[in-house]
Amino acid sequence: MRTRRLASNLRDLRRTASQLPDAVVLMDQDEHVRWCNHAAETLLGIRLPEDRGVQLRQRLQASELAGWLRQGGEREPLHDTIAPGKPDSQISVSLLPFGRRQQVLLARDTSHVTRLEQMRRDFVANVSHELRTPLTVIHGYLELIDPEDAPALAPVLGEMRAQSKRMGQIVEDLLTLSRLETQHRVEDERVPMAPLLATLRKEAEAISQGRHTVTVEADAALDLLGSPKDLHSALSNLVSNAVRYTPAGGGITIGWRRDDDGGATYSVTDTGYGIPASHLARLTERFYRVSSSRSRGTGGTGLGLSIVKHVLNLHQARLSIDSEPGRGSTFACHFGPERVLPAGGSRDES
């Protein structure tokens, strides 16, 4: 009786798994196929019973999936790779241990998500590009109007100029984000950090206009390898944010130091308002604001940290945030050893 019940449950489980929209492949510890569902036949091109007992990586040897399996796929999922059985689709794949010395490969069709994401990027890029010209024209005409000719309208003209300038900056930041999202690598150049740190300090002092104390603490004679323009944009964003969100009389510290693993960390520490822990995970989302009124009052676009995140991703670096309300924040960019060069000299001398 118990045997029949278990057999019935097993048939029900297999029947259910067969109808799943995600591909499921049951394998032994050596990746020999034991069973798969209909979605696996469609997405991966596996056929039963012909492929039962065949090693999956050999069956799919012409695909990126085979290389991922050889490198130990259970450690890290594989995202957005071409489906071997359906070349016009993309899949995300993961490998999980199952039972005694068995494995389950799961593959999900992500084509629709990829298409939607591409549509979103295209829409943002196209709209931003179309807005750039009319905004430039509006701002240009506003600049031609002399407030002295209409004293009563002077406050209004000033506000209109400020808002048109802010809208222009939002458009430029959106275009920058669109470029970064479609960019997969950077042209590596030596980025001398000593002059860059000096420039960042001057920029901070210009924004502060004497309201803050700005210091640089650079204890490492190190340069970076990467895109000078993109790195300057990202590191400058952190500095300008620190100035904007620190009350007058506060301090901004720009740091650059070597890490124990041979990498290096660029940091910006302020004595500003601080950020509650519940907001930290979402700070790099575009237009996410901890305080809407305070953010708009400082003139920020809400896109700076998104730009920072994408620039760091292109340089295989990461952003960490340490903050406490009322005590300020530290934003740190961690670069790996492969991105760090001894200061001075040419890239080849590293």
Secondary structure, 3 states (H helix, E strand, C coil): CHHHHHHHHHHHHHHHHHCCCCEEEEEECCCEEEEECHHHHHHHCCCCCCCCCCEHHHHCCCCHHHHHHHCCHHHCCEEEEEECCEEEEEEEEEEEEECCCEEEEEEEECHHHHHHHHHHHHHHHHHHHHHHHHHHHHHHHHHHCCHHHCHHHHHHHHHHHHHHHHHHHHHHHHHHHHHHHHCCCCCCEEECHHHHHHHHHHHHHHHHCCCCEEEEEECCCEEEEECHHHHHHHHHHHHHHHHHCCCCCCEEEEEEEECCCCCEEEEEEECCCCCCHHHHCCCCCCCCCCCHHHHHHHCCCCCHHHHHHHHHHHCCCEEEEEEECCCEEEEEEEECHHHEEECCCCHHHC
